[in-house]
Each structure stands twice: as C-alpha cells, then as structure tokens.
Amino acid sequence: MNEAHVRVATDHDGPVGALVTLDLPDDSPMLGLPWIITFGPLGDDDEWEPVVCGPYERPHALALAEAVVAEEQLMAVVEPLLPALTPEEIRGEIAAAQIAAEDEAARVDEADLYGDFEDVIDEELELAAERQPEPEPVTPPSRDEVRAGLARIAALLTTKGD
C-alpha cells in the first residue's frame, strides 16, 4: 500500500499549511498520471468547501500546492487523477481502495497488540523529521510550463485505451 507523505512548509515564522501526497517509488506508473490538488481548511475551526484544481503533471501539482501552503494555513492534498473509461474500471479502482483500507485497518489492529499505536506515531514522525534535511522551497511552474503540462495530459487522456 502507498502511504501518504506530509510536508509542512517551514520557510518563515508565520502560519503555514500542510501538503499531503502519496509516497511512491520512482518507478510507479502513477507518477505519469494527471494529478489534482484539493485545498481545504487545515483545522476544524474553518468551514468552507474544498477547492479542487488541476489536472497537472505531478511536479507542477506539488510545486503549486507547496507555494500556496507556504503562505497560508491550508491543507493541500495532491493525488493522482485516474482516467477510468468504463464503470467496470471505476468499480475496480473502488475495490482496490477498499481492500487497501481493510489492509491498513488490520495493520493498525496488529499494532494495538503491542501497545497504543497513536502514542508513538507522533514521536516517530518527529524523529523522522529531525533526520531528514530541511526541504528547499520549490519554485512554482510558470503559466507556460503549466499549459505545456496540460497539453501533455490532454494527449495522454485522449490516447488512453487505444
């Protein structure tokens, strides 16, 4: 199962948001799919409808999301857009997601056998963050770069299934 990866922008002292995306291996076929960004409130205090942007190529989606959350207290979720062509393909993706969720629930239940998983997860995330070098801010793509990416995505989507 792919895990979510959370990056919190920290290039200044003001309020910042969080970016969540899948942590994928370099050879994952999902990297070549179109990606969307869903922006929403970071906390429970704000209530407004999320804003969905895209599709983009993954590097563009990550850079745009990071640029926004670096300056605002927002949650940005960057995820692949699956170009399913039939109800059967959609059902297959739903079934795969359900199986992955069941597997994750089983892993959490197993962790409970050895103690409270929630008590140690924050400590593990903090230790992992300390070991990783501070990420450099990513420069968001230009309008022309995003348009070129959209053209590549359109070509990808119109040739799927051929």
C-alpha positions, 0 to 999 in steps of 0.5 A: 500500500502507498502511504501518504507523505506530509510536508509542512512548509517551514520557510518563515515564522508565520502560519503555514499549511500542510501538503499531503501526497502519496509516497511512491517509488520512482518507478510507479506508473502513477507518477505519469498520471494527471494529478489534482490538488484539493485545498481545504481548511487545515483545522476544524475551526474553518468551514468552507468547501474544498477547492479542487484544481488541476489536472497537472503533471505531478511536479507542477501539482506539488510545486503549486500546492507547496507555494500556496501552503507556504503562505497560508494555513491550508491543507493541500492534498495532491493525488493522482487523477485516474482516467477510468473509461468504463464503470467496470474500471471505476468499480475496480479502482473502488475495490482496490481502495477498499481492500487497501483500507481493510489492509491498513485497518488490520495493520493498525489492529496488529499494532494495538497488540503491542501497545497504543499505536497513536502514542508513538506515531507522533514521536516517530514522525518527529524523529523522522523529521529531525533526520531528514534535511530541511526541504528547499522551497520549490519554485512554482511552474510558470503559466507556460510550463503549466499549459505545456503540462496540460497539453501533455495530459490532454494527449495522454487522456485522449490516447488512453485505451487505444 
